[in-house]
Amino acid sequence: MTTLDKLETLSTNLWWTWNSEARALYRRLSPGVYQASDNNPRAALAAPKDEVLDDPDFQDEVDRVYDEFRTYMERDPEVEDVPETAYFCMEYGLHESLSLYSGGLGVLAGDHAKAASDLGLPFTAVGLFLREGYFEQSFNANGWQQSTYPVLDPAKHPLSLVTGRDGDPLTVEVPVGHDTVHVRAWKLNLGHTDLYLLDTDFDANVEDHRPLTRRLYQGGDHERIRQEIVLGIGGLRLLRALGEEPELFHSNEGHCAFLMMELLREQLEKGLSLSDAEETVTEHCVFTTHTPVPAGHDHFAPDLFAEAMAGFEDEIDLSTHQLLSYGRVDPSDDEEEFTMTALGLKLSRAANGVSKLNGHVARQQWTDLYPDRPLDEVPIGAITNGVHLPTWTAGPARDFLDQHLDGDFTERHNPDIWTGLDDASDEELWRYRSSLRQRLIDFIEGHVHTQSLPMQPDLDPEALTIGFARRFATYKRAPLIFTDLERARALFANEDRPIQLIYAGKAHPADQGGKRFIQRIYEISQMEGFEGKVIFLEGYSMEIGRMLVSGCDVWLNNPRRPLEASGTSGQKIAAHGGLNLSVLDGWWPEGYNGHNGWAIGPEPTGELKVDRPDQEERDREDALSLYHQLEENVIPAFYNRNDEGLPPEWIDMMRDAMTGLPAPFSAKRMVLDYVEDMYRPE
Ligand SMILES: *Cc1c(COP(=O)(O)O)cnc(C)c1O
């Protein structure tokens, strides 16, 4: 094979998204085009190529990466006897060039699918072909977020239209309302994992139905329920049309739970009694719930449900009332809405939240579904999220880690491996931290030129650099640190011990409160004392995420507890020597040990209420706790230096975080837990 053939082949499997050496090859091929295309290898391949293809060193590197890929694809599975699993999720965060995600849920699903491939699991994933994805962020002159929807061209990505045996595109029919919608699919290869993305946006469908799969979390309930019918029912029909017979179905969050209704229909069609059919479906389904807010679960008015499911009802021998009962806590209550999570819980043999605390909150929330059981026996467990280390570890960080740790990334879910960092000297660790911070600042200085939101960074490569990047849902309280503007200003404007804070994130287009938060941060970034030190990076993506989680010294996370189900972004920083400064919510109560980062606010105790009458007071208390931690602990630890100019206390904490956190909060550990607790039959 020629060098070019190898690059072509590599580009067709998203394995390159978690191999930084592969990504570096495409960047070298055509740096400008690569960058302008959100780092899309196929765009770099389509561009006029420099002489680099003739460079023998480049050719050797391509050979090496290609061999690594072949070895990856050919190696034996790491775990045996895992049932063939089909994983469903509304969104997937795979790479910045594919806008198929809005935030943590999608990134988690992408990381799960990648780790399943690393383990060699028999695993297929199903999602939506979100041609217009989640929106692209820009701003008007007042710092008010605007949204545009660039259209994804499948020809420019490693997407192939799924075809049947006859070579024609495979389509399945799905009843939506009283109509039939035609659904086809695009396939992405993620290592060993096939990801099928369902698509209604083609000419077999009438104009009304074409947008069903186009955008993520857009439109009202009328559109949402139809989109979810396509995902759940259409997804299973597609797998059947492909001849797949998964033994296990994993629904990640309620959006895809109509899948279980289609499984039920299949069993009834085979002639099973209703109770036998329910039992069979339940045996083959597992369910993951995330959101701790009752209103955050998709729920649909009974009339809307009846209308949207009318065609499906004609295909299944059950009444509307019976269908509705699967999504109701109290099936006899004709007023109760249909909740997707209730459906997911009722027709699954096992369910989980995504951190111990989130599991606890979920048990509280759904206790009424299990009236015969005490709270601690509500059958919702917990598997704490983890991050796909190969995806989230910066290229330069890999070199450092490879020097100090045995084995490669495939083994780094093993906590023992990380103790190798105990031998890294203070000086080496500090040089590592400083170089990653410098790399981030270089990136920021380039990125701000591409923004519509004006930013003039004046960042100091030696200064304590704090990061905050996530969706701008208001419960995450992005501007909390500015609660007392003068107290905050004293921290930023301090000439001896300055701090600098980098933000990124998108507010949902309908979330006025979230947009107001961004606008406020923008306004503050222009004020005296904050100018140049408070930066908002536009267009939060996995790329900006990778840069921030690798470059920042401190990762700030201050949600209203218990609303952060897990919060994976803080898990991404540990391998880079970053430290968490976080409310004890989501995963952090499990990660925090008193000397590997800091806590904001009190420990979680007793009943964790979602709606607190004293919320504003809690906000103020958490802000005070945040100031206290910064003033008394975080800033002194960073700036107290020894004779060599190193911060010994800080480096001790770094070493603690780096040895203790990456393995237990890795996606590989997470997927192995799913295999043990959920996928394998009891
Ligand atoms: C990791 C990640 C998230 C999740 O962040 P949280 O802290 O869990 O909210 C969201 N978006 C992107 C792009 C990410 O990489």
The ligand as a MOL file (V3000), in Angstrom:
LIG
                    3D

  0  0  0     0  0            999 V3000
M  V30 BEGIN CTAB
M  V30 COUNTS 15 15 0 0 0
M  V30 BEGIN ATOM
M  V30 1 C -16.4190 16.3370 28.9930 0
M  V30 2 C -17.2780 17.2410 28.2250 0
M  V30 3 C -18.5010 17.6690 28.7330 0
M  V30 4 C -18.9890 17.2630 30.0910 0
M  V30 5 O -18.7090 18.2770 31.0080 0
M  V30 6 P -19.3390 18.2780 32.4500 0
M  V30 7 O -18.3320 18.8320 33.3290 0
M  V30 8 O -19.6430 16.8580 32.7790 0
M  V30 9 O -20.5540 19.0990 32.3390 0
M  V30 10 C -19.2820 18.5230 27.9740 0
M  V30 11 N -18.8940 18.9270 26.7480 0
M  V30 12 C -17.7260 18.5440 26.2290 0
M  V30 13 C -17.3250 19.0240 24.8800 0
M  V30 14 C -16.8890 17.6850 26.9430 0
M  V30 15 O -15.7410 17.2990 26.4060 0
M  V30 END ATOM
M  V30 BEGIN BOND
M  V30 1 1 1 2
M  V30 2 1 2 3
M  V30 3 2 2 14
M  V30 4 1 3 4
M  V30 5 2 3 10
M  V30 6 1 4 5
M  V30 7 1 5 6
M  V30 8 2 6 7
M  V30 9 1 6 8
M  V30 10 1 6 9
M  V30 11 1 10 11
M  V30 12 2 11 12
M  V30 13 1 12 13
M  V30 14 1 12 14
M  V30 15 1 14 15
M  V30 END BOND
M  V30 END CTAB
M  END
